[in-house]
């Protein structure tokens, strides 16, 4: 196994390869796995070690704030360091393994959403999604999902014209938070290939260029050692915030059109607890049939959320939206789904509704964060980390449209449930409190967005930096729009697509 601690090398060691991958998270590892055993000499430069370490994590520290019209600003200084992991395997070390593809609507240009549209389609991505599912050992997500034959996993009978559908979610065992032994093998075994070398504690602090060519990388260790890395091609894969930080710190690389760091998009969930006067976010389902398809008893069981397809989005002039249902569990093992609403805690999970028993479930809502150029990552030159890199400032900004869209989507689903006779929804959150009660996910998207036009994006459809012929970017920072799905499966699918492109470009296709 060729995994080397860069601190053990002599100072100023040359690190040379055909392809240098900056970052040993899931994007970098997947790319290396695709190239393992081939003719290209591949090197991964990973900032952290094999385990999570406080000193390495502190390199992420920065400042942050969430902003939304009509809501008090929400300080978010802890988020940059708490939302990612600096170790081999990246945030896969704490990821719960949740997987889903982006919906076909997410790739579409939607006239009512500025800056929407990917230069590739879901149909074109499907083969890569299939390969990513196979790598993670989960069922594939076909474009046309077959109907379930299991009586306890039947979907709600919503009118297809309303455009709401059951969107599947699955869980991979290759997660440090689920099966550490399996994940440890996933993140290290690929390095046994003769053409792969992984350097740990190797922090890239500058990308050097001459004209439109990247010529090398400055590598620093926290113990003071410095190295130089060179290759014919480079891939930057250190996450949606750190990708920006390194580009901007490398003499504003890729930022000729002032696009680097803009369009930061994140995923948040919205739910509220009930009290004696106010109902929380809850759904009363007016049928006795089991709801296992949407609310499984086990937390990590495959299930579906209620999604808003392109038909629903077009009709409501909204973005993507999901409602995730969960059942009551006042107490029990951690594998059970817990409820957040006092309403559900006060009931046995069923309430009377005429002559029919209605199942009372909790839910949390998610709405697509629209691309916003004022939502961005910038550098803070007055504050630097121990390696001399400027810290970052995150301004996570929502527009009026984001919260209008959320409320319109909730109302649209409530109407669809009522019209079908399947249930009723309660939404009791005041718009002025949406920012305060939202719960942020560890998803950093959009900051080096993909676009064929260099004036509108940072990378081209092949993920190559518009300003450099031999530098590519991997990860969710290239997403033009965020969708609702956890980004990991799409990150892996795009890494596989990039691997195929690099094989073609280098003549390394097998």
N, C-alpha and C positions, 0 to 999 in steps of 0.2 A: 504494500500500500504506500503510494507516494504522497504523503501528507507531511509537510515540512513546516516547522515553526521558523518564520523568517528572522526571529530574534537570534537564532542559533547560527545564522550565516555570518561570514566575515563582512565587516562594514563595506558598503559600496559594491555589493555583489551584483553582477549582471543577471537579470532574469529574462530569458529569451524564449520566444515561442512563435508559432505561425499565427496563433490566435490567443489573445489575452482577454480573459473575462474578469471584469472588475466587479466583485461581489459573489459570495458563495451562498446566496439564498436560493429559493426554489427556482427562480428564473435561471440563474447561472448554473445551478446543478443540472437542471433539465437540459439546457443547451449542451453542457459537457457530456451528459449521458448519451445524447443523440450523436455526438462525435466520437465517443469512446470506441477504441479499437480501429479507428480509421487512420489515414495517413497524416493528418494534421497534428502537429504538436500543440497541445492545448494546456494553458496555465490559468488557474483560478487564483486571484488575489483576494483573500478574505480578511477583513479588518479584525474579526474576533477570533476566538479559539474554538475548542470543541464544546465548551460549556459556557453558559451565561455568566458574565463577569461584570461587576459594577464599574470598574475602571473603563472598560470598553464601552459600556452602555452610556457612560457620562459624555462620550463624544457626540451623542445625539442631542444633548441638551440645547435648548433654544428658548425662544419666546413665542407665544401664540395668543390669538384672540378670535372668538367667534362673533360675527356681526349679522344682524338681521333687522330689517325695518320694523319699528314699533316694539323692539325688544331691547332690554339693556344689554350692552356688550358683556360677553362672558369670557373672563380670563381663561386662557388655555395653555399656560406656560409649561405644564407638566406633560402635555400630550406628545410633543415630538420625541421625548425620550421614552415614554411609557408605551407608545404605540408600535414600536418596532423592536427587533432583537438583533444584536450585533454578534453573531456567532455563525459557525458553519451550519447551514440549514436555515438561517435567517428566522423570520417570524413563524416558519414551520415548527419551530421549537415549542411554540405555545398555541399554534393554530389548532382549532377543534376538528379540522378535517372536512368542514362543510364545503360541498361542491355543487355548482350549477353553471350552465352556460349562460351567456347573455342571450336575451330573446331576439328573434329576428327584427323586432321593432327597434331595438337598441342600435342596430347598424344602419337604420334607415335615416335619410334626411327628412326631417319633419318640419314643414314650413313654419309652423307655429313655435318652434324651438330654435332660436338663433344658435349658430355654430354647431348644429347637429349634423350627423351623417358621417359614417366611416368610409374610407376608400376601398373597403372590402365588405363582402356580405356574409351573412350567417351561412348561406349555402357553401360559399368558398371556404369558410372556417370549419365546416362540419368534419372533414377528414382529420383535421388536427384536434378537434374536440374528441373524436373517437380515439385517437392515439393517446391523448392525455388521460382519458378515462381508463384505458388499458394500463397505462403506467401506474395509475393510482389504484388499480384493481377495484374499480367501481363500475356499475352498469353504465352503458352508453346512454346518451340523451338524443334520441332520433328527432328529426324535425317534426315528424308526425308521430306522436306518442300513442301506442296502442291502448285501447280501453282496458281497464282492469276487469278481470273475471272474478275477483274476490269480493264476496258480498259485503264484508266489513270495510272495504276500501273503495267504495263507490263515491264518485264526485257529486257535489251539489248540483241540482238540476237547474242551473242558471241558463237563461235564454242566450243562445249563442250570439244573437244580435247585439246583446249588451257588451260583448267582447271581453268578459272576465273568464279566466280559465285556471285549471289546477296546474301550477308550475312546479315541477319536481325538484327536490333537493336530496342529495345523497352524501354519505360520509366515508372518507377514506381512512384506513388504518394508519397510513403513513403520516402521522402527526405526532409531534413530541408531546402533545397534550392528551393523546389517546393511547398510543402504543409506542413507548419510547424505544424499545428494542427494535421494532420494525423500522421506525424512523431513523434510528442510528445507522442501520444497514443501508437504508435508502440514501442517506447523506454522505456515506463514506465509501461504500463498496465500489462505486464507479471509478474511484481513484486507483483501483488495482489495474486498470487498463494501462498498457505500456506507454500510451501517448498522452496520459493525463498526469499533471502535477498540481497539487493544491498547496498554496503557501498561506499559513495562518499568521495572524497578527501583522498583516501586511496592508497598511493603510495607504491608498493612493491619495496624494495630497495635491497633485497637479497633473493635468493632461497637457503635454507639449505639442505644438503644431508648427508647421511651416506651410504657409498658404493653405491649401485645402487637404493637406496630409497630416495625420497624427504621427509624430516621430518618436514618442516615448512617454513614459509615466514616471513621475517622482513617487517613490514608495518610502514611507516612514514607519518606524516602529516606536512604540511608546517608551522603549528603553534608550532611545536616541539614535539607533542605527538608521542609515539611509541606504536605499538601493535604487537602481534604475532598471525599468522593465521596458522591453522593446518587442514589437511583433509586426507582422504585415497588416493584421487587422485587429480591431479592438471592439469589445462589447461592454457597454456601461450598464450595470444591472444592480444598483445599490438602493433602489426604492424610489418612490414618488417624490420624496423630499430630498434625499441625499443625491439623487441624480442631478437635481437642480443645483444643489450646493456646489458640487464638484465642477459642473459646467461654468457657473458664474465665477467661481474662484479660480478657474483656469482662463483668465483674461477674457471673461464674457463669451466663452466658446458657444457657438450655436445661436447667439442672441442678437444677431444683426437686425432682426425685425421686432425685437423686444417681446418675444413670445415665451422665452424660457422662464418657467416658474408661474406663469399665468394659468388660469382655468383650473386651479386646484378644486377637485371635487371629492367629497367624502360621503360615506353612508352613515346615517343616523336612524335610530328607531324612536318612535313616539308612542308612549302609552301613559296612562294615568291610573292612579289608585282611586278607589272609591272610598267614601266616608258616609257618615249618617245622613248627610245632606245632598251629596253629589255622587252620581253614578260614575264609575270608572269606565275605561275602554273595555267593553264586553260585547259579546255576540250571543243572542239567544237563537239557537238552531231548532226549528220547528219540525223535528222528526226524531223518531226513536232509533233509527238505524245507526250503527256505529260510525264514529267520525275518525277512525284510525288513519284514513288517508291524509287528513289535515292535522290531527292532534294525537300522535302516537304516545303510548305510555312511556316509552324510553326516549331519553333526550337525544340520543345520537341515532335514532332510527330514521330510515328513509321516509320522507313525507312530501306533501305538496303544500305550497302556500297559494293563496288566491292572487293571481296576477292580472294585470290589465294589459291585454294585447294591443296590437296596433289599431284594431277596429275600435276598441274602447278609447284609446288615446285620441284617435282622429275625431271620434264623436264628441268627446269632452274637451278636446283641445288641451290635453294635459300630457305629461311625460309618463314614464313608467311608475308603477305603484304596486305594492304588495301588502297583503294583510296576512300575518302569521298567527294562526290560532294555537292555543294551548289549553290543556285541561287543568282542572283544579288538582292541587297536591299540597295540602296544608303541611304535610311532613312526609318524610320518607327518604330513601337513599338518593344519592346525588344523580343517579341515572334517570330519575323521574323528572318530568317537566314541572317546574314550580310556577305558581300563579302570582302575579304582581298585584292583583286587585283584591281589596278587602271584600268586595261583593262576592267574589268566588269563594273566598275563605269562609264567608258566612253561609254558604249553601253547600249542599251535597253534590253539586254539579248538575242538578236538574230542577227546574221550576215548572209549576203548573201553567199551562197555556190552553184554556178551554178544556177540551176533552183530550188534548194531546200533551204529552210531556215534552218540554223543550229543553234541550241541553244548553246550559249556560257555560260559555267558554270565554277566556280572556283572549285578547289579541294585541299585537303591536303593529303599527303601520310604518311603512317606509315609502318615501317618495323620491324620485330621481332628483338629484342636485343638478340644476341646469348649469351648463358651461357659463362661467362668469369671468371675464378678464380681470376683474378687481379682486377675485378670490385667488390669492397668490402666495408664493414663497419668495422671499428676498433675503439678502445677506445683511447681517448686522456687523459692520466692520469694527465697531467699538468693542465688541466682545469676541474673543477667539478661544479656541480649544487648545489643549496642550500641544497639539501638532502644528499650531499656527493658522488653522483654517478659521475663517469667520463663522460665528454661530448663525443660525437662521432665525428669521421672523416668519411666522405663519399667520396670514390674515385669511381666515376661513369665512368667506362672505356669502350670504344669501341675499337674493333680491325679493321684492314684493311678490313676484310671480311664483317663487318656490313655495311659499305658504298658501297662496291662493290655490295652487295646483294640488297641494296636499289635501286641503279641505274639499275641493271639488271632486277629487278621486274618492275620498271617504264617502261623500254624499252619493256619488255614482254607484259605488258598491252597495251602499245601504238601499238605494232605490232598486238595484237589481235583485238583492235578497228579498226585499218586500214584494216586488212584482212577481217573483217566482213562487212565493209562499214558503220559501226555505228558511226565513229568519228575519231578525231585526238586529240593528247595530246601534250602539251608543258611542257617541264622540263628545266628550265634555271638556276638551282642552281649549282654553282661550288662546287666541293667536299671540297675544302679548307674552304668553308663558311658554311658547313652543321651544324657544332656544334653551330656556332654563331646564326644561324637563327632558330634552332630547338626550339620547345615549349614543355616544360616538363609537363607531367601529374602527379597526386598525387598517383602514383602506385609504391609500393616498393615490389619487388618480388625476390624469389630465394635464400634468405640468410640463410634459414634453410631447405634446399631442401630435398625432399622426395626421398628415394632410399632404396631398399631392402638390399643393401650392406652397412654396417656401415662405410666402408672406403670411400664411394662415396656420402654419404648423412648424414644428421643430424637426421632425423626422418624416421621411417619405413613406410610401406604402410598404417598402421593404425594410423599414425601421432604420434606415441609414440617415445619419445626421445630414441635413441639407447642406451644411457648410463644410463637410469633410467627407472625402471619398472612402475612408477606411475606418470609420467609427459608427457603430450601431448602438441602439438603446433597446433594452429589454425590460419588461415589467409593466405595471399598470399605469405608469406615467405617460405611456403612449396612447392611452384610451382617449378618443375624442369626446365620448360621453360615458357616463358612469354606469348606466343601467341600475339594477337593484341587486343582481346576483353577486355573491362573494366573488372577488376577482381572481382567486387562485387558479381555477381551471382555465380561464382565459389566458392568464399569464403563461401557464404551461403550454397551452395550444399555440400561442404566438411564438414562444421560444422554439417549439418544434418547427414551426413555419420558417423561422429565421435560420434554424439549422439546415433545413433543406436549401434555402437560398445560398447560404455560405458554402455548402457542398458544391453547388452548381458553379458559384463564382470562383472557387478554388480548384475545380476539377477533382474534388474529393468524393463525388457521388459514387455510391457502391451499388 
